[in-house]
Amino acid sequence: MSEFKVASRYAKSLIDLAKEQNALEAIHGDMLQVIDVIKSNSNLRAVLKNPIIKLDKKSNILKAIFGAKAHAAVISFFDLLVKKGRAGVIYATAKEFVSEYNREKGIVEASVVSAVPLSKEHQNEIISLIKKDYGNEVILTNEVNPDLIGGFILRVGDKQVDTSIASQLNKLEQHLSE
């Protein structure tokens, strides 16, 4: 089974548990922290995915990092994943948890890649356009890629709008070469 499917199933289970314990917001905050810590620490990622490292050692590492701060259900959940030999999917599960949480709350995640950082005014304009089409709340991230020359690439869910000059030049080049 793919990592995505496994992570998705565990994330849905954790969402159900969080609702049952009326701790959805607390566990959501913990999952955001887990994503940040694992994303920024390649050694931790390697340890969690390494099948040679003993399960109790992985469990102790997770407790040392998150034990004092995280909700008890999160620590128990990590123990379960480690015991089942699924410590390597903790990061993917945390990301899926956040995605599932956002779906439940009607929150839309969007990213815009631009040649230069967008001003607050432009970000707010993009957010308001997305809200018209998708609904409630929008979380917008802005990445900078100077190779775009100008314009932007907007991704919302599985849709993408590419207005970059680099893309237009590539299309023109393809058209002229035909």
C-alpha positions as CSV (number, residue, x, y, z in Angstrom):
1,M,0.0,0.0,0.0
2,S,1.3,3.5,-0.9
3,E,2.6,5.8,1.8
4,F,-0.2,8.3,0.9
5,K,-3.0,5.7,1.5
6,V,-1.5,4.6,4.8
7,A,-1.0,8.2,6.0
8,S,-4.5,9.1,4.9
9,R,-6.1,6.2,6.8
10,Y,-4.2,7.0,9.9
11,A,-5.0,10.7,9.6
12,K,-8.7,10.0,9.3
13,S,-8.5,7.8,12.4
14,L,-6.7,10.5,14.3
15,I,-9.3,13.1,13.2
16,D,-12.1,10.8,14.5
17,L,-10.2,10.3,17.8
18,A,-9.7,14.1,18.2
19,K,-13.4,14.8,17.6
20,E,-14.3,12.1,20.1
21,Q,-12.1,13.6,22.7
22,N,-13.1,17.2,21.9
23,A,-9.5,18.0,21.2
24,L,-9.5,18.7,17.4
25,E,-8.0,22.2,17.7
26,A,-5.3,21.1,20.1
27,I,-4.3,18.1,18.0
28,H,-4.3,20.2,14.9
29,G,-1.8,22.6,16.5
30,D,0.3,19.6,17.5
31,M,0.3,18.3,14.0
32,L,1.4,21.6,12.6
33,Q,4.3,21.5,15.0
34,V,5.1,17.9,14.1
35,I,5.2,19.0,10.4
36,D,7.6,21.9,11.2
37,V,9.9,19.8,13.3
38,I,10.2,16.9,11.0
39,K,10.4,19.1,7.9
40,S,13.3,21.1,9.3
41,N,15.2,18.1,10.7
42,S,16.4,15.6,8.1
43,N,18.1,13.5,10.8
44,L,14.8,12.9,12.5
45,R,13.2,11.9,9.2
46,A,16.0,9.5,8.5
47,V,15.7,7.9,12.0
48,L,11.9,7.5,11.7
49,K,12.3,5.8,8.3
50,N,15.3,3.6,9.2
51,P,14.2,0.0,9.8
52,I,17.4,-0.9,11.6
53,I,16.8,1.5,14.5
54,K,14.8,-0.2,17.3
55,L,11.2,0.7,17.8
56,D,11.6,1.7,21.5
57,K,14.4,4.0,20.5
58,K,12.1,5.7,17.9
59,S,9.3,6.0,20.5
60,N,11.7,7.5,23.1
61,I,13.0,10.1,20.6
62,L,9.4,11.1,19.7
63,K,8.5,11.4,23.4
64,A,11.6,13.4,24.1
65,I,10.8,15.9,21.3
66,F,7.0,16.1,21.6
67,G,6.1,14.5,24.9
68,A,5.9,17.6,27.1
69,K,4.1,19.8,24.6
70,A,1.8,17.5,22.7
71,H,-1.7,16.2,23.6
72,A,-1.7,12.8,25.2
73,A,-3.6,11.3,22.2
74,V,-0.9,12.4,19.9
75,I,1.8,10.7,21.9
76,S,-0.3,7.5,22.1
77,F,-0.9,7.7,18.4
78,F,2.9,8.0,17.8
79,D,3.4,4.9,20.0
80,L,0.9,3.0,17.9
81,L,2.5,4.0,14.6
82,V,5.9,3.0,15.9
83,K,4.8,-0.3,17.3
84,K,3.2,-1.1,13.9
85,G,6.4,-0.3,12.1
86,R,4.9,2.8,10.6
87,A,7.1,5.5,12.1
88,G,8.2,6.5,8.6
89,V,4.7,7.8,7.8
90,I,4.4,10.1,10.8
91,Y,5.3,13.2,8.7
92,A,2.9,12.2,5.8
93,T,0.2,11.4,8.4
94,A,0.6,14.8,10.0
95,K,0.3,16.5,6.6
96,E,-2.8,14.4,5.7
97,F,-4.3,15.3,9.1
98,V,-3.9,19.0,8.4
99,S,-5.4,18.5,4.9
100,E,-8.4,16.6,6.3
101,Y,-8.8,19.2,9.1
102,N,-8.9,22.0,6.4
103,R,-11.5,20.1,4.4
104,E,-13.7,19.7,7.4
105,K,-13.4,23.4,8.3
106,G,-13.8,24.6,4.7
107,I,-10.3,26.0,4.6
108,V,-8.7,26.2,1.2
109,E,-4.9,26.0,0.8
110,A,-3.5,27.9,-2.2
111,S,0.1,28.7,-3.2
112,V,1.3,31.4,-5.6
113,V,4.8,31.4,-7.1
114,S,5.9,34.8,-8.4
115,A,9.1,36.4,-9.7
116,V,9.1,38.8,-6.7
117,P,7.4,38.6,-3.3
118,L,3.8,39.7,-3.5
119,S,2.6,42.7,-1.6
120,K,0.0,42.4,1.1
121,E,-2.4,44.2,-1.2
122,H,-1.9,41.6,-4.0
123,Q,-2.1,38.7,-1.6
124,N,-5.4,40.0,-0.2
125,E,-6.7,40.5,-3.8
126,I,-5.8,36.9,-4.7
127,I,-7.4,35.6,-1.4
128,S,-10.6,37.5,-2.1
129,L,-10.8,36.0,-5.7
130,I,-10.2,32.5,-4.3
131,K,-12.9,33.0,-1.6
132,K,-15.4,33.9,-4.3
133,D,-14.9,30.5,-6.0
134,Y,-14.1,28.2,-3.1
135,G,-15.7,29.5,0.1
136,N,-14.7,30.2,3.7
137,E,-11.1,30.7,4.6
138,V,-8.0,30.7,2.4
139,I,-4.4,30.0,3.5
140,L,-2.1,31.5,0.9
141,T,1.6,30.8,0.7
142,N,3.9,32.8,-1.6
143,E,7.0,31.4,-3.0
144,V,9.5,33.4,-5.0
145,N,11.1,32.1,-8.3
146,P,13.0,34.7,-10.2
147,D,13.1,32.4,-13.3
148,L,9.4,33.2,-13.9
149,I,10.6,36.7,-15.1
150,G,7.2,38.1,-14.3
151,G,3.6,37.1,-13.7
152,F,2.7,34.2,-11.3
153,I,1.6,30.6,-11.0
154,L,-1.4,30.1,-8.8
155,R,-2.3,26.6,-7.4
156,V,-5.6,25.9,-5.6
157,G,-6.2,22.2,-4.9
158,D,-5.6,20.4,-8.2
159,K,-6.1,23.5,-10.4
160,Q,-3.3,25.7,-11.7
161,V,-3.3,29.1,-13.4
162,D,0.1,30.0,-15.0
163,T,0.4,33.6,-16.1
164,S,4.2,33.7,-15.9
165,I,6.2,35.3,-18.7
166,A,8.6,32.3,-18.7
167,S,5.6,30.0,-19.5
168,Q,4.4,32.4,-22.3
169,L,7.8,32.5,-23.8
170,N,8.0,28.6,-23.7
171,K,4.6,28.4,-25.5
172,L,5.7,30.9,-28.1
173,E,8.9,29.0,-28.6
174,Q,7.0,25.7,-29.1
175,H,4.6,27.4,-31.5
176,L,7.4,28.9,-33.6
177,S,9.3,25.6,-33.7
178,E,6.2,23.8,-35.1
